[in-house]
């Protein structure tokens, strides 16, 4: 079996053994996860485990979100062909590539420019011409290119900044994993006017995103 065939089989196994048993059944999301080569977005040393049911290391302190967590977040988000999405902290661009098949336009903001050095070439090879890459602080998003009907945070955060919530269009939704004393909970925020009600979705553990940690308070 060639390496290409092996990765294709691994993608199919990921969908059949990780996604479908956990009720990820939106055909557009399943098709996107089958089509995008996850191995193209991880360092060479980790390509053999690109499809494992865990985060994949990208650089010190950074990782690629577990396939199941990403797929479940997207399924709750219900992305549509008219959506404009902000992809926050997607690292090398895998989540942006998935989103590119589900929405009209993707703005992917990443703070570590080294992670996205090869991303334009990979996205171009996949025909993902509707993705715009932005280098900047993750917690600040990319207000100048919004508003967004969908915002995805690719990792655990201590809090969701008001700055990001306010980049949502009215009715838009934001998906994130909130970290609380070592336990992660996926949540969805849906903007209604100036209100940002939050809905818990499922338990999830994922790597931390930089820029979203609460400073420890002083104890006297």
GROMACS elastic network, one bead per residue, 0.5 to 0.9 nm:
[ bonds ]
;  ai    aj funct       b0    kb
    1     4     6  0.81367   500
    1     5     6  0.60772   500
    1     6     6  0.63277   500
    2     5     6  0.51669   500
    2     6     6  0.61479   500
    2     7     6  0.87031   500
    3     7     6  0.62181   500
    3     8     6  0.85789   500
    4     7     6  0.52871   500
    4     8     6  0.62193   500
    4     9     6  0.86619   500
    5     9     6  0.61294   500
    5    10     6  0.85423   500
    6     9     6  0.51118   500
    6    10     6  0.61499   500
    6    11     6  0.87023   500
    7    11     6  0.61810   500
    7    12     6  0.86367   500
    7    37     6  0.76521   500
    7    38     6  0.87113   500
    7    39     6  0.75033   500
    7    47     6  0.89866   500
    7    48     6  0.85023   500
    7    50     6  0.88528   500
    7    51     6  0.85946   500
    8    11     6  0.51606   500
    8    12     6  0.63793   500
    8    13     6  0.86777   500
    8    34     6  0.80069   500
    8    35     6  0.87894   500
    8    37     6  0.78986   500
    9    12     6  0.50888   500
    9    13     6  0.61337   500
    9    14     6  0.85750   500
   10    14     6  0.60605   500
   10    15     6  0.86885   500
   10    50     6  0.86985   500
   10    51     6  0.64525   500
   10    52     6  0.89675   500
   11    14     6  0.50107   500
   11    15     6  0.63857   500
   11    16     6  0.86629   500
   11    33     6  0.75274   500
   11    34     6  0.58324   500
   11    35     6  0.83465   500
   11    36     6  0.87220   500
   11    37     6  0.77077   500
   11    38     6  0.80782   500
   11    51     6  0.66824   500
   12    15     6  0.52377   500
   12    16     6  0.61430   500
   12    17     6  0.84731   500
   12    33     6  0.88721   500
   12    34     6  0.64226   500
   13    16     6  0.50070   500
   13    17     6  0.56774   500
   13    18     6  0.77376   500
   13    51     6  0.84995   500
   14    17     6  0.54299   500
   14    18     6  0.53079   500
   14    19     6  0.67598   500
   14    20     6  0.88977   500
   14    33     6  0.88176   500
   14    34     6  0.86487   500
   14    51     6  0.61759   500
   14    52     6  0.75518   500
   14    53     6  0.79019   500
   14    67     6  0.79951   500
   14    68     6  0.86898   500
   15    18     6  0.56064   500
   15    20     6  0.60659   500
   15    21     6  0.87282   500
   15    24     6  0.86531   500
   15    30     6  0.70740   500
   15    33     6  0.74109   500
   15    34     6  0.72141   500
   15    67     6  0.89135   500
   15    68     6  0.87382   500
   16    19     6  0.61780   500
   16    20     6  0.54581   500
   16    21     6  0.71787   500
   17    20     6  0.65805   500
   17    21     6  0.63549   500
   17    22     6  0.87238   500
   18    21     6  0.61409   500
   18    22     6  0.66677   500
   18    24     6  0.87881   500
   18    53     6  0.70261   500
   18    67     6  0.80107   500
   18    68     6  0.62678   500
   19    22     6  0.53396   500
   19    23     6  0.65956   500
   19    24     6  0.51528   500
   19    25     6  0.77473   500
   19    30     6  0.80920   500
   19    67     6  0.79637   500
   19    68     6  0.57714   500
   19    71     6  0.73048   500
   19    72     6  0.81526   500
   20    23     6  0.51702   500
   20    24     6  0.51366   500
   20    25     6  0.61682   500
   20    30     6  0.86192   500
   21    24     6  0.74514   500
   22    25     6  0.86066   500
   22    68     6  0.80711   500
   22    72     6  0.83888   500
   23    26     6  0.87389   500
   23    72     6  0.83754   500
   24    27     6  0.86354   500
   24    29     6  0.80137   500
   24    30     6  0.73981   500
   24    68     6  0.82474   500
   24    71     6  0.68080   500
   24    72     6  0.63012   500
   24    75     6  0.67926   500
   25    28     6  0.86276   500
   25    29     6  0.76590   500
   25    30     6  0.66920   500
   25    75     6  0.81114   500
   26    29     6  0.54370   500
   26    30     6  0.61981   500
   26    31     6  0.86067   500
   26    75     6  0.66227   500
   26    78     6  0.85872   500
   27    30     6  0.50236   500
   27    31     6  0.59228   500
   27    32     6  0.84780   500
   28    31     6  0.51340   500
   28    32     6  0.61643   500
   28    33     6  0.86666   500
   28   101     6  0.81389   500
   28   102     6  0.69133   500
   29    32     6  0.50845   500
   29    33     6  0.61857   500
   29    34     6  0.85774   500
   29    71     6  0.69852   500
   29    74     6  0.74618   500
   29    75     6  0.71717   500
   29    79     6  0.88260   500
   29    98     6  0.79664   500
   29    99     6  0.88098   500
   29   101     6  0.85178   500
   29   102     6  0.73369   500
   30    33     6  0.51491   500
   30    34     6  0.61811   500
   30    35     6  0.86180   500
   30    71     6  0.81241   500
   31    34     6  0.50396   500
   31    35     6  0.60709   500
   31    36     6  0.87421   500
   31   101     6  0.89712   500
   32    35     6  0.50421   500
   32    36     6  0.61089   500
   32    97     6  0.85730   500
   32    98     6  0.56800   500
   32    99     6  0.81194   500
   32   100     6  0.89152   500
   32   101     6  0.62795   500
   32   102     6  0.76443   500
   33    36     6  0.57243   500
   33    37     6  0.81435   500
   33    38     6  0.84370   500
   33    67     6  0.83708   500
   33    71     6  0.79879   500
   33    98     6  0.66939   500
   34    37     6  0.77357   500
   35    98     6  0.85288   500
   36    39     6  0.88627   500
   36    40     6  0.86072   500
   36    94     6  0.78384   500
   36    97     6  0.69391   500
   36    98     6  0.65971   500
   36   126     6  0.77686   500
   37    40     6  0.56671   500
   37    41     6  0.76690   500
   37    94     6  0.83938   500
   37   126     6  0.89689   500
   38    41     6  0.55525   500
   38    42     6  0.71408   500
   38    47     6  0.82981   500
   38    50     6  0.62024   500
   38    51     6  0.71608   500
   38    94     6  0.64948   500
   39    42     6  0.55897   500
   39    43     6  0.81536   500
   39    44     6  0.81944   500
   39    46     6  0.80450   500
   39    47     6  0.50415   500
   39    48     6  0.77834   500
   39    49     6  0.83176   500
   39    50     6  0.53292   500
   39    51     6  0.77502   500
   40    43     6  0.81329   500
   40    44     6  0.85662   500
   40    47     6  0.77421   500
   40    50     6  0.88543   500
   40    94     6  0.82897   500
   40   122     6  0.72343   500
   41    47     6  0.85078   500
   41    50     6  0.85652   500
   41    58     6  0.87700   500
   41    64     6  0.85140   500
   41    91     6  0.86285   500
   41    92     6  0.56049   500
   41    93     6  0.66904   500
   41    94     6  0.58670   500
   41   118     6  0.88904   500
   41   119     6  0.78795   500
   41   122     6  0.79916   500
   42    45     6  0.81091   500
   42    46     6  0.62413   500
   42    47     6  0.60783   500
   42    50     6  0.68671   500
   42    56     6  0.73995   500
   42    57     6  0.77200   500
   42    58     6  0.62619   500
   42    64     6  0.77863   500
   42    92     6  0.73262   500
   42    94     6  0.87619   500
   43    46     6  0.55431   500
   43    47     6  0.65272   500
   43    57     6  0.81199   500
   43    58     6  0.63945   500
   43    59     6  0.87230   500
   44    47     6  0.53330   500
   44    48     6  0.82383   500
   45    48     6  0.73821   500
   45    49     6  0.88041   500
   46    49     6  0.54827   500
   46    50     6  0.61573   500
   46    56     6  0.72936   500
   46    57     6  0.76566   500
   46    58     6  0.86147   500
   47    51     6  0.82874   500
   48    51     6  0.78645   500
   48    52     6  0.88479   500
   49    52     6  0.53637   500
   49    56     6  0.76243   500
   50    53     6  0.89000   500
   50    55     6  0.88298   500
   50    56     6  0.66284   500
   51    54     6  0.81492   500
   51    56     6  0.85934   500
   51    66     6  0.85183   500
   51    67     6  0.74161   500
   52    55     6  0.78519   500
   52    56     6  0.79517   500
   52    66     6  0.78766   500
   52    67     6  0.80900   500
   53    66     6  0.60204   500
   53    67     6  0.66393   500
   53    68     6  0.70674   500
   54    64     6  0.86879   500
   54    65     6  0.74982   500
   54    67     6  0.74004   500
   54    68     6  0.84223   500
   54   206     6  0.81690   500
   55    63     6  0.58550   500
   55    64     6  0.52963   500
   55    67     6  0.78350   500
   55   206     6  0.67177   500
   55   207     6  0.70358   500
   56    62     6  0.86671   500
   56    63     6  0.52412   500
   56    64     6  0.50319   500
   56    65     6  0.70694   500
   56    66     6  0.72270   500
   57    60     6  0.76023   500
   57    61     6  0.80173   500
   57    62     6  0.62044   500
   57    64     6  0.63744   500
   58    61     6  0.81261   500
   58    62     6  0.55618   500
   58    64     6  0.65688   500
   58    91     6  0.75683   500
   58    92     6  0.79359   500
   58   115     6  0.77177   500
   59    62     6  0.51526   500
   59    63     6  0.67931   500
   59   115     6  0.79172   500
   60    63     6  0.82292   500
   61   207     6  0.77996   500
   61   208     6  0.75243   500
   61   209     6  0.82246   500
   61   210     6  0.82071   500
   62    91     6  0.75718   500
   62   207     6  0.69026   500
   62   208     6  0.73430   500
   62   209     6  0.72363   500
   62   210     6  0.83525   500
   63    66     6  0.87927   500
   63    90     6  0.88424   500
   63    91     6  0.73855   500
   63   155     6  0.83538   500
   63   206     6  0.85968   500
   63   207     6  0.62695   500
   63   208     6  0.83729   500
   63   209     6  0.88875   500
   64    67     6  0.85212   500
   64    90     6  0.72224   500
   64    91     6  0.68240   500
   64    92     6  0.80319   500
   64    94     6  0.78442   500
   64    95     6  0.86389   500
   64   154     6  0.78189   500
   64   155     6  0.83739   500
   64   206     6  0.89904   500
   64   207     6  0.81204   500
   65    68     6  0.84658   500
   65    69     6  0.69072   500
   65    70     6  0.63274   500
   65    90     6  0.80856   500
   65    95     6  0.83587   500
   65   154     6  0.61442   500
   65   155     6  0.64612   500
   65   206     6  0.65885   500
   65   207     6  0.72891   500
   66    69     6  0.54252   500
   66    70     6  0.62854   500
   66    71     6  0.86570   500
   66   205     6  0.89345   500
   66   206     6  0.72262   500
   67    70     6  0.52061   500
   67    71     6  0.60333   500
   67    72     6  0.85556   500
   68    71     6  0.50589   500
   68    72     6  0.59972   500
   68    73     6  0.84631   500
   69    72     6  0.52312   500
   69    73     6  0.61019   500
   69    74     6  0.85691   500
   69   186     6  0.85593   500
   69   204     6  0.68387   500
   69   205     6  0.83800   500
   69   206     6  0.81778   500
   70    73     6  0.52420   500
   70    74     6  0.62176   500
   70    75     6  0.86461   500
   70    95     6  0.76905   500
   70   154     6  0.77639   500
   71    74     6  0.51330   500
   71    75     6  0.61139   500
   71    76     6  0.87625   500
   72    76     6  0.63074   500
   72    77     6  0.85428   500
   72   202     6  0.88940   500
   73    76     6  0.53473   500
   73    77     6  0.62195   500
   73    78     6  0.88615   500
   73   152     6  0.81409   500
   73   175     6  0.63532   500
   73   176     6  0.77863   500
   73   186     6  0.74843   500
   73   187     6  0.84603   500
   73   188     6  0.84214   500
   73   201     6  0.85091   500
   74    78     6  0.62686   500
   74    79     6  0.68322   500
   74    99     6  0.86378   500
   74   152     6  0.82996   500
   74   175     6  0.80427   500
   75    78     6  0.52686   500
   75    79     6  0.75748   500
   76    79     6  0.85188   500
   76   175     6  0.83777   500
   76   188     6  0.79159   500
   76   201     6  0.80325   500
   77   150     6  0.73948   500
   77   152     6  0.89043   500
   77   173     6  0.67841   500
   77   174     6  0.77835   500
   77   175     6  0.70686   500
   77   188     6  0.77150   500
   79    82     6  0.83862   500
   79    83     6  0.65489   500
   79    85     6  0.87094   500
   79    99     6  0.81955   500
   79   102     6  0.60981   500
   79   103     6  0.62614   500
   79   149     6  0.89197   500
   79   150     6  0.74623   500
   80    83     6  0.54688   500
   80    84     6  0.89651   500
   80   102     6  0.61372   500
   80   103     6  0.54598   500
   80   104     6  0.78873   500
   81    84     6  0.86261   500
   81   101     6  0.84917   500
   81   102     6  0.59234   500
   81   104     6  0.52443   500
   81   105     6  0.87452   500
   82   102     6  0.89149   500
   82   103     6  0.59285   500
   82   104     6  0.51550   500
   82   105     6  0.81482   500
   82   149     6  0.88845   500
   83   102     6  0.82889   500
   83   103     6  0.50187   500
   83   104     6  0.55260   500
   83   105     6  0.69505   500
   83   106     6  0.86756   500
   83   148     6  0.75113   500
   83   149     6  0.56267   500
   83   150     6  0.66993   500
   84   103     6  0.63613   500
   84   104     6  0.58397   500
   84   106     6  0.59949   500
   84   107     6  0.79153   500
   84   146     6  0.79950   500
   84   147     6  0.79406   500
   84   148     6  0.52271   500
   84   149     6  0.55352   500
   84   150     6  0.63359   500
   84   151     6  0.86199   500
   85    96     6  0.89086   500
   85    99     6  0.76431   500
   85   100     6  0.88915   500
   85   103     6  0.70494   500
   85   104     6  0.80301   500
   85   105     6  0.62364   500
   85   107     6  0.62137   500
   85   108     6  0.82756   500
   85   146     6  0.86793   500
   85   147     6  0.89220   500
   85   148     6  0.55787   500
   85   149     6  0.62155   500
   85   151     6  0.55782   500
   85   152     6  0.75787   500
   86    96     6  0.87317   500
   86   105     6  0.86903   500
   86   106     6  0.58706   500
   86   108     6  0.58749   500
   86   109     6  0.74367   500
   86   141     6  0.76098   500
   86   142     6  0.77280   500
   86   145     6  0.89965   500
   86   146     6  0.80757   500
   86   147     6  0.89305   500
   86   148     6  0.63852   500
   86   149     6  0.83472   500
   86   150     6  0.63146   500
   86   152     6  0.63039   500
   86   153     6  0.85734   500
   87    90     6  0.62743   500
   87    93     6  0.89207   500
   87    95     6  0.72903   500
   87    96     6  0.62633   500
   87    99     6  0.83133   500
   87   106     6  0.68683   500
   87   107     6  0.60308   500
   87   109     6  0.62378   500
   87   110     6  0.85896   500
   87   141     6  0.86318   500
   87   150     6  0.84769   500
   87   151     6  0.60369   500
   87   152     6  0.50847   500
   87   153     6  0.65011   500
   87   154     6  0.75156   500
   88    91     6  0.85635   500
   88   107     6  0.84582   500
   88   108     6  0.60501   500
   88   109     6  0.52192   500
   88   110     6  0.65506   500
   88   138     6  0.60085   500
   88   139     6  0.81615   500
   88   141     6  0.68135   500
   88   151     6  0.73562   500
   88   152     6  0.59322   500
   88   154     6  0.60896   500
   88   155     6  0.88629   500
   89    92     6  0.88530   500
   89    93     6  0.87616   500
   89   108     6  0.75498   500
   89   109     6  0.61472   500
   89   111     6  0.72228   500
   89   112     6  0.88116   500
   89   138     6  0.61571   500
   89   152     6  0.86423   500
   89   153     6  0.64441   500
   89   154     6  0.54378   500
   89   155     6  0.74986   500
   89   209     6  0.68246   500
   89   210     6  0.84698   500
   90    93     6  0.53978   500
   90    94     6  0.67472   500
   90    95     6  0.58651   500
   90    96     6  0.68438   500
   90   108     6  0.70122   500
   90   109     6  0.74501   500
   90   110     6  0.66412   500
   90   152     6  0.88110   500
   90   153     6  0.77553   500
   90   154     6  0.55727   500
   90   155     6  0.85175   500
   91    94     6  0.76197   500
   91    95     6  0.85157   500
   91   109     6  0.87040   500
   91   110     6  0.62708   500
   91   111     6  0.84830   500
   91   112     6  0.76081   500
   91   113     6  0.89637   500
   91   115     6  0.56690   500
   91   116     6  0.66630   500
   91   154     6  0.83936   500
   92    95     6  0.85438   500
   92    96     6  0.88188   500
   92   110     6  0.85956   500
   92   114     6  0.88195   500
   92   115     6  0.51782   500
   92   116     6  0.50453   500
   92   117     6  0.80828   500
   92   118     6  0.76922   500
   92   119     6  0.58960   500
   93    96     6  0.50942   500
   93    97     6  0.61706   500
   93    98     6  0.87443   500
   93   108     6  0.76230   500
   93   115     6  0.85509   500
   93   116     6  0.70705   500
   93   119     6  0.61110   500
   93   120     6  0.87772   500
   93   122     6  0.86159   500
   93   123     6  0.78701   500
   93   133     6  0.88542   500
   94    97     6  0.51002   500
   94    98     6  0.63655   500
   94    99     6  0.86887   500
   94   119     6  0.88879   500
   94   123     6  0.89380   500
   95    98     6  0.50090   500
   95    99     6  0.60831   500
   95   100     6  0.84597   500
   95   108     6  0.88871   500
   95   152     6  0.89079   500
   95   154     6  0.79844   500
   96    99     6  0.50008   500
   96   100     6  0.59597   500
   96   101     6  0.89025   500
   96   106     6  0.66290   500
   96   107     6  0.79073   500
   96   108     6  0.63563   500
   96   123     6  0.88038   500
   96   128     6  0.87143   500
   96   131     6  0.69280   500
   97   100     6  0.50587   500
   97   101     6  0.69748   500
   97   106     6  0.87993   500
   97   123     6  0.67125   500
   97   126     6  0.80012   500
   97   128     6  0.64330   500
   97   131     6  0.77521   500
   98   101     6  0.56944   500
   98   102     6  0.70186   500
   99   102     6  0.50274   500
   99   103     6  0.60416   500
   99   104     6  0.88382   500
   99   105     6  0.83362   500
   99   106     6  0.68800   500
   99   131     6  0.88075   500
  100   103     6  0.57927   500
  100   104     6  0.71558   500
  100   105     6  0.66384   500
  100   106     6  0.62248   500
  100   128     6  0.59967   500
  100   129     6  0.80573   500
  100   130     6  0.62880   500
  100   131     6  0.65224   500
  101   104     6  0.81768   500
  101   128     6  0.77180   500
  102   105     6  0.89077   500
  103   106     6  0.72490   500
  103   130     6  0.88687   500
  104   130     6  0.70528   500
  105   129     6  0.88904   500
  105   130     6  0.50980   500
  105   131     6  0.61758   500
  105   132     6  0.80599   500
  106   130     6  0.61851   500
  106   132     6  0.62133   500
  106   133     6  0.84893   500
  107   130     6  0.85157   500
  107   131     6  0.58307   500
  107   133     6  0.60327   500
  107   134     6  0.70969   500
  107   142     6  0.77662   500
  107   145     6  0.75601   500
  107   146     6  0.86974   500
  108   131     6  0.69798   500
  108   132     6  0.60914   500
  108   134     6  0.59475   500
  108   135     6  0.84205   500
  108   141     6  0.88842   500
  108   142     6  0.85891   500
  109   132     6  0.85092   500
  109   133     6  0.60689   500
  109   135     6  0.56595   500
  109   136     6  0.62982   500
  109   137     6  0.77603   500
  109   138     6  0.63964   500
  109   141     6  0.65260   500
  109   142     6  0.69457   500
  110   113     6  0.68570   500
  110   115     6  0.80373   500
  110   116     6  0.76278   500
  110   133     6  0.77082   500
  110   134     6  0.63565   500
  110   135     6  0.50955   500
  110   136     6  0.59162   500
  110   137     6  0.70714   500
  110   138     6  0.61766   500
  110   141     6  0.89750   500
  111   114     6  0.89616   500
  111   115     6  0.86789   500
  111   134     6  0.83729   500
  111   135     6  0.53860   500
  111   137     6  0.51620   500
  111   138     6  0.59700   500
  111   210     6  0.85365   500
  112   115     6  0.56538   500
  112   116     6  0.73088   500
  112   135     6  0.72028   500
  112   136     6  0.79920   500
  112   137     6  0.88541   500
  113   116     6  0.53894   500
  113   117     6  0.63548   500
  113   135     6  0.62831   500
  113   136     6  0.86146   500
  114   117     6  0.52429   500
  114   118     6  0.84545   500
  115   118     6  0.75988   500
  115   119     6  0.78303   500
  116   120     6  0.74624   500
  116   133     6  0.82924   500
  116   135     6  0.87756   500
  117   120     6  0.74200   500
  117   121     6  0.86563   500
  118   121     6  0.56322   500
  118   122     6  0.64313   500
  118   123     6  0.88134   500
  119   122     6  0.50828   500
  119   123     6  0.59860   500
  119   124     6  0.83922   500
  119   133     6  0.86712   500
  120   123     6  0.52018   500
  120   124     6  0.59956   500
  120   125     6  0.85900   500
  120   131     6  0.89833   500
  120   133     6  0.80372   500
  121   124     6  0.51301   500
  121   125     6  0.62444   500
  121   126     6  0.87726   500
  122   125     6  0.51713   500
  122   126     6  0.64459   500
  122   127     6  0.88336   500
  122   128     6  0.87670   500
  123   126     6  0.50652   500
  123   127     6  0.62558   500
  123   128     6  0.51470   500
  123   129     6  0.72486   500
  123   131     6  0.79990   500
  124   127     6  0.50203   500
  124   128     6  0.57945   500
  124   129     6  0.64581   500
  125   128     6  0.76851   500
  126   129     6  0.84655   500
  127   130     6  0.85666   500
  128   131     6  0.62158   500
  129   132     6  0.81684   500
  134   142     6  0.76388   500
  135   138     6  0.86285   500
  136   139     6  0.87802   500
  136   140     6  0.76332   500
  136   141     6  0.76251   500
  136   142     6  0.80345   500
  137   140     6  0.55086   500
  137   141     6  0.68842   500
  137   142     6  0.88889   500
  137   210     6  0.87738   500
  137   211     6  0.73112   500
  138   141     6  0.54422   500
  138   142     6  0.85182   500
  138   153     6  0.89214   500
  138   209     6  0.81649   500
  138   210     6  0.74591   500
  138   211     6  0.65418   500
  138   212     6  0.82998   500
  139   160     6  0.81567   500
  139   161     6  0.66046   500
  139   163     6  0.75153   500
  139   164     6  0.68519   500
  139   210     6  0.83301   500
  139   211     6  0.58479   500
  139   212     6  0.64878   500
  140   143     6  0.76959   500
  140   161     6  0.80193   500
  140   163     6  0.61593   500
  140   164     6  0.63563   500
  141   163     6  0.75934   500
  141   164     6  0.59386   500
  141   167     6  0.78696   500
  142   145     6  0.58580   500
  142   146     6  0.68062   500
  142   147     6  0.89434   500
  142   164     6  0.84577   500
  142   167     6  0.79936   500
  143   146     6  0.51769   500
  143   147     6  0.68214   500
  143   148     6  0.88811   500
  143   163     6  0.84376   500
  143   164     6  0.81010   500
  143   166     6  0.86900   500
  143   167     6  0.59090   500
  144   147     6  0.80637   500
  145   148     6  0.83022   500
  146   149     6  0.86968   500
  146   167     6  0.61937   500
  146   168     6  0.76215   500
  146   169     6  0.80418   500
  147   166     6  0.82547   500
  147   167     6  0.50631   500
  147   168     6  0.53950   500
  147   169     6  0.51567   500
  147   170     6  0.88551   500
  147   172     6  0.89010   500
  148   151     6  0.66359   500
  148   167     6  0.61771   500
  148   169     6  0.53658   500
  148   170     6  0.89183   500
  148   172     6  0.66892   500
  148   173     6  0.84631   500
  149   167     6  0.87659   500
  149   168     6  0.58212   500
  149   169     6  0.53517   500
  149   170     6  0.76825   500
  149   171     6  0.70937   500
  149   173     6  0.61850   500
  149   174     6  0.82530   500
  150   168     6  0.70594   500
  150   169     6  0.83510   500
  150   172     6  0.56338   500
  150   173     6  0.50967   500
  150   174     6  0.57717   500
  150   175     6  0.79433   500
  151   164     6  0.83001   500
  151   165     6  0.86074   500
  151   167     6  0.85641   500
  151   168     6  0.73386   500
  151   172     6  0.80304   500
  151   173     6  0.64127   500
  151   175     6  0.62663   500
  151   176     6  0.85838   500
  152   173     6  0.86637   500
  152   174     6  0.59037   500
  152   175     6  0.50100   500
  152   176     6  0.63684   500
  153   156     6  0.78633   500
  153   157     6  0.83549   500
  153   174     6  0.77972   500
  153   175     6  0.62010   500
  153   176     6  0.50156   500
  153   177     6  0.74948   500
  153   209     6  0.82844   500
  154   175     6  0.87978   500
  154   176     6  0.71441   500
  154   177     6  0.80912   500
  154   206     6  0.85534   500
  154   207     6  0.85520   500
  154   208     6  0.86047   500
  154   209     6  0.72489   500
  155   176     6  0.70917   500
  155   177     6  0.62562   500
  155   178     6  0.85866   500
  155   205     6  0.85729   500
  155   206     6  0.55902   500
  155   207     6  0.53988   500
  155   208     6  0.52561   500
  155   209     6  0.52775   500
  156   159     6  0.89492   500
  156   176     6  0.70190   500
  156   178     6  0.55337   500
  156   179     6  0.56901   500
  156   184     6  0.69935   500
  156   185     6  0.86370   500
  156   186     6  0.87296   500
  156   204     6  0.87909   500
  156   205     6  0.73795   500
  156   206     6  0.56336   500
  156   207     6  0.58216   500
  156   209     6  0.59233   500
  156   212     6  0.83709   500
  157   160     6  0.70717   500
  157   176     6  0.74976   500
  157   177     6  0.62671   500
  157   178     6  0.51235   500
  157   179     6  0.56451   500
  157   180     6  0.89078   500
  157   184     6  0.88463   500
  157   207     6  0.89203   500
  157   208     6  0.61293   500
  157   209     6  0.61352   500
  157   210     6  0.81994   500
  157   211     6  0.83815   500
  157   212     6  0.51931   500
  157   213     6  0.64938   500
  157   214     6  0.89600   500
  158   177     6  0.86176   500
  158   178     6  0.57307   500
  158   179     6  0.52483   500
  158   180     6  0.69923   500
  158   208     6  0.87611   500
  158   212     6  0.57255   500
  158   213     6  0.51883   500
  158   214     6  0.61196   500
  159   178     6  0.65631   500
  159   179     6  0.79687   500
  159   212     6  0.62248   500
  159   213     6  0.72146   500
  159   214     6  0.73761   500
  160   163     6  0.84446   500
  160   164     6  0.71184   500
  160   165     6  0.73175   500
  160   176     6  0.79971   500
  160   178     6  0.80980   500
  160   212     6  0.74637   500
  161   164     6  0.54659   500
  161   165     6  0.65675   500
  161   166     6  0.88067   500
  161   212     6  0.79266   500
  162   166     6  0.60155   500
  162   167     6  0.86702   500
  163   166     6  0.54469   500
  163   167     6  0.67347   500
  164   167     6  0.52404   500
  164   168     6  0.72658   500
  164   174     6  0.87012   500
  165   168     6  0.56219   500
  165   173     6  0.87426   500
  165   174     6  0.73260   500
  165   189     6  0.79917   500
  165   190     6  0.88317   500
  165   191     6  0.76235   500
  165   196     6  0.73608   500
  166   169     6  0.77631   500
  166   191     6  0.82824   500
  166   194     6  0.83114   500
  166   196     6  0.88774   500
  168   171     6  0.77462   500
  168   172     6  0.53140   500
  168   173     6  0.69048   500
  168   174     6  0.75586   500
  168   190     6  0.83313   500
  168   191     6  0.66331   500
  169   172     6  0.50438   500
  169   173     6  0.83099   500
  169   191     6  0.70978   500
  169   192     6  0.88883   500
  169   193     6  0.88110   500
  170   173     6  0.87566   500
  170   190     6  0.81739   500
  170   191     6  0.53825   500
  170   192     6  0.56839   500
  170   193     6  0.58099   500
  170   194     6  0.83840   500
  171   190     6  0.59932   500
  171   191     6  0.50093   500
  171   192     6  0.56387   500
  171   193     6  0.78319   500
  172   189     6  0.82016   500
  172   190     6  0.55957   500
  172   191     6  0.55493   500
  172   192     6  0.81434   500
  173   188     6  0.64793   500
  173   189     6  0.53713   500
  173   191     6  0.63913   500
  174   187     6  0.81773   500
  174   188     6  0.55236   500
  174   190     6  0.64137   500
  174   191     6  0.83964   500
  175   186     6  0.72393   500
  175   187     6  0.59066   500
  175   189     6  0.65687   500
  175   190     6  0.89873   500
  176   185     6  0.82566   500
  176   186     6  0.56465   500
  176   187     6  0.56045   500
  176   188     6  0.66697   500
  176   189     6  0.84637   500
  177   184     6  0.59930   500
  177   185     6  0.53056   500
  177   187     6  0.61437   500
  177   188     6  0.88882   500
  177   203     6  0.84756   500
  177   204     6  0.68581   500
  177   205     6  0.77421   500
  177   206     6  0.76206   500
  178   183     6  0.81877   500
  178   184     6  0.54622   500
  178   185     6  0.52348   500
  178   186     6  0.61943   500
  178   187     6  0.70993   500
  178   204     6  0.87328   500
  179   182     6  0.61867   500
  179   183     6  0.56728   500
  179   185     6  0.65941   500
  179   186     6  0.89047   500
  179   205     6  0.81313   500
  179   206     6  0.88805   500
  179   208     6  0.84706   500
  180   183     6  0.51613   500
  180   184     6  0.61695   500
  180   185     6  0.78702   500
  181   184     6  0.82995   500
  182   205     6  0.84356   500
  183   203     6  0.76943   500
  183   204     6  0.76346   500
  183   205     6  0.68519   500
  184   202     6  0.86723   500
  184   203     6  0.57776   500
  184   206     6  0.73772   500
  185   200     6  0.69550   500
  185   201     6  0.71376   500
  185   202     6  0.58062   500
  185   204     6  0.53178   500
  185   205     6  0.75229   500
  186   199     6  0.87402   500
  186   200     6  0.62067   500
  186   201     6  0.53071   500
  186   202     6  0.52982   500
  186   203     6  0.59791   500
  186   204     6  0.60196   500
  186   205     6  0.87674   500
  187   198     6  0.65979   500
  187   199     6  0.54737   500
  187   201     6  0.51904   500
  187   202     6  0.74062   500
  188   197     6  0.84033   500
  188   198     6  0.56639   500
  188   199     6  0.51583   500
  188   200     6  0.65325   500
  188   201     6  0.70162   500
  189   196     6  0.59444   500
  189   197     6  0.57050   500
  189   199     6  0.63348   500
  189   200     6  0.89591   500
  190   195     6  0.83415   500
  190   196     6  0.57750   500
  190   197     6  0.60309   500
  190   198     6  0.67717   500
  190   199     6  0.82774   500
  191   194     6  0.70070   500
  191   195     6  0.59034   500
  191   197     6  0.69264   500
  192   195     6  0.51443   500
  192   196     6  0.62730   500
  192   197     6  0.77506   500
  193   196     6  0.80376   500
  200   203     6  0.86859   500
  208   212     6  0.82033   500
  208   213     6  0.86486   500
  209   212     6  0.63996   500
  209   213     6  0.82971   500
  210   213     6  0.71929   500
  211   214     6  0.88569   500
  213   216     6  0.88827   500
  214   217     6  0.87334   500
